[in-house]
Amino acid sequence: MKFLSIACIAATMALISCKDGGKEASSQPFCTDTTCLTEPMKFESEAPGKPFVRISFKDCQIDSIHWEKGGMGVIKDIIFSEFIPNAVKPSKQFLTCNIVDGKFAWVKFNDCATGRGYLLKLPFEKTGATAKFTSAINNFDPKFKVEEGLAAYYDNTFIYVEDMATGQIAKQLLTDQGLQISTMTMCIA
């Protein structure tokens, strides 16, 4: 829990420091590799049932995501534009997938045009809920440092850091004046 607290505070400080003094963001693209993704990307695990995630692309954008776990009857698909309506063009260098113990997969990516971070939590259980975070703090951006095994995201009130394996979440309140450390709390998701 102490580790999550420290990680959450570090993520908060990074987010606050990236405001760039109120200046507008650079018009330079986030990605250095702007190669259009056309071939599907597949991420596999050796966990029981050999779960995998396959991401397909169309016109340089994510078209669909398919994930399944053999022997369990778990086969799921999403049409990306129906799930996240933003036009997102990721780069191969800024798209990863962590499959955690065959329970769920965390897909992390950033949009090349805007640099915006995204996270998707895809369950391999029949009853699990899919989660999306359109304001992720991914370690692809050199301004942010997020330890492996942690997922970080924010809304306009809190920054959240979730341990991918345990589901433990630390949240940090943001105020108009910035970080308010005394409100650090831990909860189980």
C-alpha positions in Angstrom: 0.0 0.0 0.0 2.9 2.3 0.7 4.2 1.7 -2.8 0.8 2.7 -4.3 0.8 5.8 -2.2 4.2 6.9 -3.4 3.3 6.0 -7.0 0.1 8.0 -6.8 1.9 11.1 -5.4 4.6 10.8 -8.1 1.9 10.6 -10.9 0.1 13.6 -9.4 3.3 15.7 -9.3 4.0 14.7 -12.9 0.5 15.7 -14.0 0.7 19.0 -12.3 4.1 19.8 -13.7 3.0 19.0 -17.3 0.6 22.0 -17.4 3.4 23.9 -18.9 2.5 27.2 -17.2 -0.8 27.5 -19.1 0.9 27.6 -22.5 -0.7 25.8 -25.4 0.6 22.3 -26.2 3.1 22.0 -29.0 1.7 21.3 -32.5 4.5 18.7 -33.0 3.1 15.1 -33.1 3.6 12.9 -30.1 5.0 9.9 -32.0 8.4 9.9 -33.8 7.4 6.7 -35.7 4.4 7.8 -37.8 4.2 4.6 -39.8 0.5 3.7 -40.4 -0.5 0.5 -38.6 -2.2 -1.8 -41.0 -1.3 -5.3 -39.7 -3.1 -6.7 -36.7 -1.1 -6.9 -33.4 -1.5 -10.0 -31.2 -0.6 -10.3 -27.6 -0.5 -13.8 -26.0 -0.1 -15.3 -22.6 0.9 -18.8 -21.4 -1.7 -18.6 -18.6 -4.3 -21.5 -18.5 -6.6 -21.2 -21.5 -3.8 -19.3 -23.5 -5.6 -15.9 -23.4 -4.8 -13.5 -26.1 -5.8 -10.0 -27.4 -5.8 -9.1 -31.2 -6.0 -5.5 -32.3 -7.0 -4.8 -35.9 -6.4 -1.5 -37.8 -8.1 0.3 -40.6 -7.0 3.6 -42.1 -4.2 3.8 -39.5 -6.7 3.7 -36.6 -7.8 1.0 -34.3 -10.7 -0.8 -35.9 -11.6 -3.6 -33.5 -10.3 -5.5 -30.5 -10.8 -9.2 -30.1 -9.9 -11.2 -27.0 -10.5 -14.7 -25.9 -9.5 -17.4 -23.5 -9.6 -21.0 -24.9 -11.5 -23.8 -23.1 -13.6 -21.3 -21.1 -15.9 -20.2 -23.9 -14.8 -16.6 -23.4 -14.7 -14.8 -26.8 -15.3 -11.0 -26.8 -15.1 -8.3 -29.5 -15.5 -4.5 -29.6 -15.8 -2.2 -32.5 -13.4 0.5 -31.4 -15.3 3.5 -32.8 -18.4 2.5 -31.0 -16.5 2.1 -27.7 -14.3 5.2 -28.0 -15.6 7.7 -30.5 -12.3 9.7 -30.7 -10.2 9.2 -33.8 -7.1 7.5 -32.3 -4.0 6.7 -34.4 -1.5 4.9 -32.2 2.1 4.0 -33.0 3.5 0.5 -32.6 6.0 2.0 -30.2 3.3 3.4 -27.9 0.9 0.4 -27.7 1.3 -2.4 -25.2 -0.8 -5.1 -23.7 -0.3 -6.8 -20.3 -2.3 -10.0 -19.7 -2.5 -10.5 -16.0 -2.8 -14.2 -14.8 -5.4 -14.9 -17.5 -7.9 -12.8 -15.6 -7.8 -9.7 -17.7 -5.7 -7.7 -20.1 -4.6 -4.0 -19.8 -4.2 -2.4 -23.2 -2.2 0.9 -23.0 -1.7 3.3 -25.9 -1.3 7.0 -26.8 -2.7 8.9 -29.8 0.1 10.1 -32.1 -1.7 13.3 -33.0 -2.5 14.5 -29.5 -0.4 12.4 -27.1 -3.6 11.6 -25.1 -3.2 8.4 -23.2 -5.8 5.6 -23.2 -6.2 2.4 -21.1 -8.6 -0.5 -21.6 -9.2 -3.2 -19.1 -10.5 -6.3 -20.9 -11.8 -9.2 -18.7 -11.3 -12.8 -19.6 -14.1 -13.9 -17.3 -17.6 -14.2 -18.8 -19.1 -11.8 -16.2 -16.3 -9.3 -16.1 -16.9 -5.7 -17.1 -14.8 -3.9 -19.7 -13.4 -0.6 -18.6 -12.0 2.3 -20.6 -10.0 5.3 -19.4 -9.6 8.1 -21.9 -7.3 10.1 -19.7 -4.5 7.7 -18.9 -1.1 8.6 -17.6 1.1 6.2 -19.6 4.8 5.9 -19.3 5.2 6.4 -23.0 5.3 10.1 -22.4 8.7 11.1 -20.9 6.9 13.6 -18.6 5.3 10.7 -16.7 6.9 7.8 -14.7 4.5 5.0 -14.0 6.0 1.8 -12.6 5.4 -1.5 -14.5 2.4 -3.3 -13.2 0.5 -0.1 -12.4 -2.2 1.7 -14.4 -2.6 5.5 -13.8 -5.5 7.7 -15.0 -7.3 10.8 -13.9 -10.5 12.7 -14.0 -10.9 16.4 -13.2 -11.0 15.6 -9.4 -8.7 12.7 -8.7 -5.7 10.8 -10.0 -6.0 7.1 -9.6 -3.2 4.5 -9.6 -4.3 0.9 -9.8 -2.2 -2.2 -9.2 -3.0 -4.3 -12.3 -2.5 -7.6 -10.5 -4.4 -7.0 -7.3 -6.9 -4.3 -8.3 -6.0 -2.1 -5.3 -6.5 1.6 -6.1 -4.9 4.6 -4.6 -6.5 8.0 -5.4 -5.2 11.5 -4.9 -7.4 14.6 -4.8 -6.5 17.5 -7.0 -7.7 21.0 -6.1 -7.6 24.4 -7.8 -4.4 24.9 -5.8 -2.9 21.6 -6.9 -2.1 18.6 -4.8 -3.8 18.0 -1.5 -1.7 15.3 0.1 -3.7 14.9 3.3 -6.6 13.3 1.4 -4.6 10.3 0.2 -6.9 7.2 0.5 -6.7 3.5 -0.4 -9.6 1.4 -1.5 -10.2 -2.0 -3.0 -11.8 -2.0 -6.4 
